[in-house]
Amino acid sequence: LIPNCSCQLLGTRNTQTYNVTTNKMPCTGHSHDHDNEDQLGLSLQSYIDMSQVFCLNEHRENAGKSVLKPYEDRLTLEPNLQSPRDEDDLELLMHIPFTEAVSIRTICVSGRASVYKPNGNETTSAPFTCKVFANRTDLDFETARDLKADANIELLPPEHLSEVQINDDVGGGTLDFPLRPASKFKMCTSITLFFGDNYALKIAEAEGDLDCDVTPTEINYIGFKGTGTSVKRVAVECVYETRGMKKDHKTRGAEFGAKEGHGLY
């Protein structure tokens, strides 16, 4: 059963993609994304400090940066971010700083398919969960696995969107997930995202296939909505005095012959 949704995955792990059936019950826990700016805020892509973004375990250099696309390109499937195919490691850790403090209301993470197997080879899988950390610059994989996140999101499969159409260029839509508690994300100078599993792994676990090969995680788009705060993130240059200089600390009256340190009374 797909989290927070009235959809049900069907099929076996050997199919190209997983089919989805839906009913008319309303979706909960997320919103279908339509506009660059709406009641959830505007796209924060222009606030991202791209020069400082990094992703650990990416399959190629700057793959993480490449999925922080402009809002109008959110449906494109290329370029994408994947975990390495030859290392049996599906985890990804991405650090995203902003040029000023922002208030983030929603996050969008899009993959190509729950399980995507073009021409029977090079299978990839959309991420299943995302741990979100606000204002942390000290995380590695071990810490991210063990540390309690500011928000935990169970991502819906790309097939959740009834209009999804998977081809070589364009996907079918995106979903916005609210970040809660909202107070954690009101003055964010950076966000760190940890993807520790994917749909292929969860399907294998559900089928009891614990010895299956690791399927790389694939992400095609990451975006945020919210508002800027106009509070700039800047480096502060400070000079610390390790030893006082007498010439910088004159005693009142010393110019009239009094000894420094005693003053004139």
Secondary structure, DSSP 8 states (H G I E B T S, - for coil): --TTSS-EEES-TTSSS-EEE--SS---SSEE---SEETTEEE-GGGB-GGG-EEET-SSTTHHHHTS--GGGTTB--S-EE--TTTT---EEEEEEEEEEEEEEEEEEE-S-SSB-GGG-S-BB-BSEEEEEES-----HHHHHHS--SEEEE---GGGSTT----SSB-S--EEEE-SSGGGGSSEEEEEEEE--BHHHHHHHHTT-TT-----BEE-EEEEEEEEEEEE---------SS--GGGS--TTGGGT--TTT---
